[in-house]
Amino acid sequence: MREEKISADEFEAHRPHLRAVAFRMLGSLSEAEDAVQEAWLKAARADVGGVKNLGGWLTTVTGRVCLDLLRSRKSRREDFGTEEPQVRLARRVDPEEEAVLADSVGLAMLVVLDALSPVERLAFVLHDLFQVPFGEIAPIVERSPETTQRIASRARQRVRGKSSVDGDLARRHQAVEAFLQAARDGEFATLLTLLDPTVTLRLDEDAIRLSGGADLVGASAVAEAFSGQARLARAVLLDGEIAVAVVPRGKLLMVFTVRFEGDRIAELRAIGDRAVLDTIELHVP
C-alpha cells in the first residue's frame, strides 16, 4: 500500500495554530519557530494515510517536540545550578511580534507555566488551552489517560494558586517600561517618580567598562544617569522577575536586575560579564 505524505501547503495551513501551541509550551517565539520546523520535518517523513484529524495529529507531534525541548532546558538548568540566571530573549524573531504573543497569553501566565514540570506544562497547555483529549496526550507523556488527567489537574491547581501571587508582575513590568520610556525621552521628573528616594545603581567591572558609569546612590543621581539613555534597552524576564537587557543590533551587551520597594525601583544591578551573558537565554515578556 502506497504511503500518503502531508504536503507543504497542508502543513502551512496549520502553522499558526502549531506556533501558538509551541509558544505556550516554550514561552519563546524563536524556540517555538524551531519546534514547529522540527514538527514539519517529522510530519513530512510520516505516513498520514490513516490520520483522520490532521490538525490534532500535528498538534501532538509538535507537543512531543516541545516536551523534548523542555526536558533539555530543565537538564541544562540543573547542570548550571539553581543560582544560574535564566534569562530568555528571542534572538531571531521580531521582538514586537513576540510581545504581542506574550500579551495574548499573559505575562504572569508565562511565568507560572515556567514553574511547572515539562510533563505538567504539556498536559495543562494541550488540554486546558487547546482542548486536546487526555487520550491523545497520554502517549506523548508515556502515562495512562487517567494519570495524565491527574497531572493536568495538579498543574491547574498550581496555576490557579500561583496566578494571584504573580499578579503584581504585570505592574512591575509596566513600571520598568515606564522607566525606560522616560529615560529615552529625557523626562527627569518622571524618572524621579518611578525611583525609590534611596535607590542604588551597582555595576560589575565589565558594566563599568562598557558604560563608563559608576555605582550611584539616590533617585536624582540614578535618574540623571539614565535620562536620555535606554534607546537600546528593553524589559525582559530574569528568573521569573522583570529585568532590563541592553541589546544593540540583536547582541546582548548588558543586563540590569531590578529590585522593587512597593511600586518603585529600589535597586538596579548591571551585569556586563561576558562569561555570564554567554550562558543565559533571554525572553522578551
N, C-alpha and C positions, 0 to 999 in steps of 0.2 A: 504493500500500500504506500502510495506516494505521500511524503511529508508535506504539510502545509505551513508556510512561513508567513510571519507578520510582515507587512510592507512598511516602509518608512513613513508613508502618509498615514497609515493606521496608527502607528505609534505617535506621530506628531499630534494627532487629534487628541491624544490622552496626555500629552506632555504637561500642559498647565496644571492638570489635576495631580499628576505624579510629582511635579515640583512642589506643589502645596503640601503634599504628604511628606515629602523628604525634608522640606524646610521646618515643619513642625516637629519632625523626628530629630533633626540635627541642629536647628537653631542658627544655621549659617547658609546663606544663599549660595556661596561658592561650593560648599560641600554638597548642598542639595543638587546643584547642577551636575557635579561629578557623579553623585549617586544615580541620578536619572540617566546619565550617559552610560553608566555601568549596567543599569537595568536594560537599556536598549541593546547593548552588546549581548547580554544573556538572552533577552527575548528573541533577538534576531537568529540565534542558534537553535532555538527550541521549535518543536513541532506543536503548532497551536490548532491542529485539526480538530482535537477533541475539546477545545476550550469553548464553553458556552457563553461565559461572561468575560470578554476580553479586558474590559476596564478593571474588573475585580481581580483578574489574574495578574495584570500588570501592577496593580497596587500591592499585591502580596510579593511579587518579585522585587519591587522597589523596597518594600518593608524588610526583606531579607538582606538586601544590600546595606540599608541603613543600620540594621541591627549589627552587622559585622563592623561597620564604621564606629558605632557607639562603643562596642566592646573593645575595639582597638584604641579608641580615645581613652576609655577608662583604664586600660592597661598602661598607656603612656603616663597618665596622671599618677598611677600607683608607683611607677618606676621613678618619677621625679620626686614623689613625696607630697604630703598634703600642704606643705608650705610653699610649693612652687606656684607662682601666679598663673592663673588660667585665663588668658585674655583671648578673645576671638574677634577677628575682623575679616570680612570678605575681601580678598586681595584681587580677585579677577572680575568683579562684577560692579555694577553701578551702585554706589552706596545709597543713593536716593531710592532706588528700586528695592533694596533690602530693607530700608527704613519703612517703606510702605507696607511690605510684607510683615515686618515686625509689628507695626501698628495694627494690622489686621488680626494678629494673634493676641497681642497684648504683651507688653514688656514684662510685667510681673509673671504672666503665664510661662514665658520662655525661661525665666529664672527658676520657677517652680519645677518645670519639666527637667531642667538640668539636675535637680536633686534626686530624680528617680533613677532606679537602675535601668540598664538598657532594655531588659525584658519588660519591666513595668511601663517604661515610656512607650515601647512599641504597642503593647496591649492597650494602653489608655488612648494613645493617639489614633490607632486604627479603628478601635471600637467606638470610643466616645466622640471623637471628632469626625470620623469618616464612615461610621456605621458598618464596618466590616464585621461579619458574623464571627463569633468565637471559634466556630468550627473551621474557619479559614485561617484564623490567626494561630491556632494551636500547633499546626505543623511547623510554622516558622520558628516558634519558641521552643519546640520539642516538648510540649506539655499536652495533657488532655484538655478538651474543651472546658471541662469543669474547673480544672486548675487554672487555666487561662482566665476564666471568668473571675476567679478569686483574686488573681494577680491584678486584673484591671480594677476590681473593686477596691483593693488595697491602695492602688495608685490614685484612684479617685478620691479616697479619703485623705490621702496625703496632700493632694492638690487643693482640696477644699480647706483643709486645716492650715496650709501654708499661705494661701492666697491672701487671707486677711492680714497676716504678718507682713507680707511683702507689699501691702497696699501703698505704703509711702515711697516705694521705689520710683514710681512714676513722678512723684513730686520732686524727688531728688534729681531725677533726670531733667525735669523742667527747669529746676534751679540751675543746674550746670549749663544747660542750653542757653538760659537767660544770661548767665555769667559770660559765656563765650561770645554771645551776640553783643553784649555791652562792651566787652573787650575789643571786638572788631570795630565797633562804631565809636570807640573812644569815649563812652559815656561814663565818666569817672563817678558821678553821683550815683548812678545805678549800681555800679560795681560795689560801692560802699554799702548799699542796702542789702546786697547779697552775701557780704562777708561778715563773719563774726568780728567784733572790735579787736579781739586778741588773736586773730588768725595768724598762722605761721606758714611760711614757704620754705621747704627744705629741698636741697638739690644734692644728688650724689656727685662725685668728682666729674664723671662724664657729662652730666647735665650742666654743670658749671662751665665746662669747656665748650660745650655746644651752644649754650645760650649767652655766655658772657655775663650771667647773672650771679647772684649770691643769695644766701639764706636771708630771709626777711621776717620781721615780726610787726604785726599791726595792720589794720584794714587799709589805711592810707598808703603805706609803703607797698603792699601787695597790689592794691588797685592801680597804683601808678606804674608798677612793673608790667601789668597786663594791658593797660589802656593802650589801644591802637594796635594790639597784637592779636594772636589767636586765629589768624586767617587760615592757617593750615591745621587747626585743631578741631577735633570732633569728639563727641561723647561716645564712650564705649563701655562694655561690661568687663569688669575685672573681679574674678572670684564672686560673681553674683552681685557686685556693687558697681555703682556708676563711677567711672574714671574718665580721664581725658587722654587722647592719643594725638600726637603731632605726626602727621603723615604727609610729607611733601612728595608729590609725584608717585603716590601709592607705596612709598617705602616708610616703614615705621622708624621714626627718629627718636621719639621720647614718649614716655607715659607718665601722667600725673595721677597718683592715687588721691582720692578726695575723702575727707572725714567731715561729717556734719555735727554741729551742735544745734539741735532743733531744726529750723529750716535754713540756717545759714552755714556757709562753708567755714570750717574752723581750722582746717589744715590741708595743705597741698604738698605732696612729696613727689619730686621729679626723679624718674629712673631713666638714665641715659646709657647705662652699662650695656654695651653691645652683646656681651655674652648672655645676659638675661633676656634682652629683647629678642634675640635669635631663637630662643627656646619657647616663646609663648605664642599661642594662637590668639587671634583677635576677632571680636564680634561687635558689629555696629548695632545698637538697640534701635 
